[in-house]
């Protein structure tokens, strides 16, 4: 199983980034997919999740700014991040969860700074 994130980088406050997570080795369509992040000195926290049926949920801190989506034909989940703030700086991790199985990507760094 592999979850490979991409799209991170350095962006100025107010800017946008789109993260991608390409999955392989799983039946992607049955998995609930999520994005988590871990900032400096912080615990890993939920950012957004999308169920196998397409239902979404967001952390209060990102609701209205971030959008999670999935393309089951491409086995990929996305996180569109707009109006980025310095406090969004973190390593962002992709997660795939179904029943008792739980997989993580290696993470991609997002830095919001002027």
Short mmCIF file of the C-alpha atoms (twelve columns), coordinates in Angstrom:
data_MODEL
# 
_entry.id   MODEL 
# 
loop_
_atom_site.group_PDB 
_atom_site.id 
_atom_site.type_symbol 
_atom_site.label_atom_id 
_atom_site.label_alt_id 
_atom_site.label_comp_id 
_atom_site.label_asym_id 
_atom_site.label_seq_id 
_atom_site.Cartn_x 
_atom_site.Cartn_y 
_atom_site.Cartn_z 
_atom_site.pdbx_PDB_model_num 
ATOM 1   C CA . UNK A 1   0.000   0.000  0.000   1 
ATOM 2   C CA . UNK A 2   1.265   3.464  -0.874  1 
ATOM 3   C CA . UNK A 3   -0.156  6.915  -0.246  1 
ATOM 4   C CA . UNK A 4   1.973   9.523  -1.986  1 
ATOM 5   C CA . UNK A 5   1.327   13.183 -1.201  1 
ATOM 6   C CA . UNK A 6   2.400   16.057 -3.395  1 
ATOM 7   C CA . UNK A 7   1.737   19.759 -3.837  1 
ATOM 8   C CA . UNK A 8   3.230   21.187 -0.684  1 
ATOM 9   C CA . UNK A 9   5.572   24.150 -0.642  1 
ATOM 10  C CA . UNK A 10  6.120   27.719 0.451   1 
ATOM 11  C CA . UNK A 11  3.283   30.190 -0.026  1 
ATOM 12  C CA . UNK A 12  2.565   33.709 1.184   1 
ATOM 13  C CA . UNK A 13  -0.295  34.430 3.576   1 
ATOM 14  C CA . UNK A 14  -3.550  34.650 1.652   1 
ATOM 15  C CA . UNK A 15  -2.269  32.325 -1.028  1 
ATOM 16  C CA . UNK A 16  -3.479  28.923 -2.179  1 
ATOM 17  C CA . UNK A 17  -2.119  25.422 -2.571  1 
ATOM 18  C CA . UNK A 18  -3.606  22.161 -3.777  1 
ATOM 19  C CA . UNK A 19  -2.398  18.944 -2.189  1 
ATOM 20  C CA . UNK A 20  -2.810  15.590 -3.892  1 
ATOM 21  C CA . UNK A 21  -2.594  12.070 -2.491  1 
ATOM 22  C CA . UNK A 22  -2.308  9.201  -4.948  1 
ATOM 23  C CA . UNK A 23  -3.198  5.805  -3.513  1 
ATOM 24  C CA . UNK A 24  -2.138  2.390  -4.703  1 
ATOM 25  C CA . UNK A 25  -2.559  -1.100 -3.337  1 
ATOM 26  C CA . UNK A 26  -6.029  -0.495 -1.904  1 
ATOM 27  C CA . UNK A 27  -9.585  -0.592 -3.219  1 
ATOM 28  C CA . UNK A 28  -9.704  3.179  -3.100  1 
ATOM 29  C CA . UNK A 29  -13.444 3.593  -3.514  1 
ATOM 30  C CA . UNK A 30  -14.323 1.862  -0.244  1 
ATOM 31  C CA . UNK A 31  -11.894 3.853  1.896   1 
ATOM 32  C CA . UNK A 32  -12.654 6.949  3.906   1 
ATOM 33  C CA . UNK A 33  -9.890  9.408  3.075   1 
ATOM 34  C CA . UNK A 34  -8.543  12.203 5.183   1 
ATOM 35  C CA . UNK A 35  -5.963  14.913 5.554   1 
ATOM 36  C CA . UNK A 36  -4.223  15.502 8.855   1 
ATOM 37  C CA . UNK A 37  -1.478  17.913 9.811   1 
ATOM 38  C CA . UNK A 38  1.214   18.280 12.429  1 
ATOM 39  C CA . UNK A 39  2.674   21.693 13.098  1 
ATOM 40  C CA . UNK A 40  5.880   22.425 15.014  1 
ATOM 41  C CA . UNK A 41  5.477   21.297 18.608  1 
ATOM 42  C CA . UNK A 42  1.905   20.160 18.029  1 
ATOM 43  C CA . UNK A 43  0.123   16.844 17.897  1 
ATOM 44  C CA . UNK A 44  -1.216  15.525 14.639  1 
ATOM 45  C CA . UNK A 45  -4.720  16.876 14.051  1 
ATOM 46  C CA . UNK A 46  -7.563  16.236 11.671  1 
ATOM 47  C CA . UNK A 47  -7.945  18.744 8.845   1 
ATOM 48  C CA . UNK A 48  -10.640 17.206 6.659   1 
ATOM 49  C CA . UNK A 49  -12.178 13.854 5.810   1 
ATOM 50  C CA . UNK A 50  -14.265 12.542 2.943   1 
ATOM 51  C CA . UNK A 51  -16.186 9.301  3.219   1 
ATOM 52  C CA . UNK A 52  -16.413 6.630  0.570   1 
ATOM 53  C CA . UNK A 53  -19.811 8.101  -0.237  1 
ATOM 54  C CA . UNK A 54  -18.497 11.635 -0.575  1 
ATOM 55  C CA . UNK A 55  -19.576 13.139 2.736   1 
ATOM 56  C CA . UNK A 56  -17.117 15.687 4.064   1 
ATOM 57  C CA . UNK A 57  -16.173 17.062 7.439   1 
ATOM 58  C CA . UNK A 58  -13.685 19.781 8.384   1 
ATOM 59  C CA . UNK A 59  -11.843 21.099 11.379  1 
ATOM 60  C CA . UNK A 60  -13.326 24.387 12.543  1 
ATOM 61  C CA . UNK A 61  -10.027 26.128 11.857  1 
ATOM 62  C CA . UNK A 62  -10.172 25.382 8.115   1 
ATOM 63  C CA . UNK A 63  -13.906 25.254 7.362   1 
ATOM 64  C CA . UNK A 64  -14.735 27.670 4.574   1 
ATOM 65  C CA . UNK A 65  -11.106 27.895 3.414   1 
ATOM 66  C CA . UNK A 66  -10.199 24.290 2.594   1 
ATOM 67  C CA . UNK A 67  -12.021 21.813 0.364   1 
ATOM 68  C CA . UNK A 68  -11.444 18.065 0.290   1 
ATOM 69  C CA . UNK A 69  -12.434 16.058 -2.775  1 
ATOM 70  C CA . UNK A 70  -11.762 12.664 -4.286  1 
ATOM 71  C CA . UNK A 71  -11.488 11.158 -7.746  1 
ATOM 72  C CA . UNK A 72  -12.240 7.459  -7.498  1 
ATOM 73  C CA . UNK A 73  -11.279 6.921  -11.135 1 
ATOM 74  C CA . UNK A 74  -7.781  8.230  -10.384 1 
ATOM 75  C CA . UNK A 75  -7.495  6.814  -6.833  1 
ATOM 76  C CA . UNK A 76  -6.615  10.294 -5.652  1 
ATOM 77  C CA . UNK A 77  -7.783  12.610 -2.887  1 
ATOM 78  C CA . UNK A 78  -7.220  16.347 -2.983  1 
ATOM 79  C CA . UNK A 79  -7.096  19.208 -0.514  1 
ATOM 80  C CA . UNK A 80  -7.637  22.664 -1.961  1 
ATOM 81  C CA . UNK A 81  -6.346  25.225 0.517   1 
ATOM 82  C CA . UNK A 82  -7.269  28.876 0.078   1 
ATOM 83  C CA . UNK A 83  -6.696  31.973 2.195   1 
ATOM 84  C CA . UNK A 84  -3.742  30.303 3.840   1 
ATOM 85  C CA . UNK A 85  -2.519  31.610 7.186   1 
ATOM 86  C CA . UNK A 86  0.842   31.231 8.936   1 
ATOM 87  C CA . UNK A 87  -0.819  28.939 11.466  1 
ATOM 88  C CA . UNK A 88  -1.574  26.497 8.637   1 
ATOM 89  C CA . UNK A 89  2.152   25.752 8.475   1 
ATOM 90  C CA . UNK A 90  2.578   22.028 9.085   1 
ATOM 91  C CA . UNK A 91  3.406   18.681 7.571   1 
ATOM 92  C CA . UNK A 92  0.222   17.446 5.915   1 
ATOM 93  C CA . UNK A 93  -0.475  13.716 5.906   1 
ATOM 94  C CA . UNK A 94  -2.881  11.696 3.797   1 
ATOM 95  C CA . UNK A 95  -4.846  8.954  5.568   1 
ATOM 96  C CA . UNK A 96  -6.877  6.013  4.272   1 
ATOM 97  C CA . UNK A 97  -9.187  4.198  6.651   1 
ATOM 98  C CA . UNK A 98  -11.570 1.261  6.259   1 
ATOM 99  C CA . UNK A 99  -12.740 -1.094 8.971   1 
ATOM 100 C CA . UNK A 100 -9.640  -1.829 11.065  1 
ATOM 101 C CA . UNK A 101 -7.141  -0.859 8.374   1 
ATOM 102 C CA . UNK A 102 -5.454  2.507  8.581   1 
ATOM 103 C CA . UNK A 103 -2.719  3.779  6.258   1 
ATOM 104 C CA . UNK A 104 -0.629  6.962  6.230   1 
ATOM 105 C CA . UNK A 105 1.390   8.788  3.646   1 
ATOM 106 C CA . UNK A 106 4.867   10.167 4.276   1 
ATOM 107 C CA . UNK A 107 3.694   13.766 4.516   1 
ATOM 108 C CA . UNK A 108 4.259   16.960 2.571   1 
ATOM 109 C CA . UNK A 109 5.466   20.227 4.064   1 
ATOM 110 C CA . UNK A 110 3.309   23.343 3.766   1 
ATOM 111 C CA . UNK A 111 4.883   26.597 4.889   1 
ATOM 112 C CA . UNK A 112 2.901   29.841 4.943   1 
ATOM 113 C CA . UNK A 113 5.198   32.795 5.359   1 
ATOM 114 C CA . UNK A 114 5.962   36.176 3.877   1 
# 
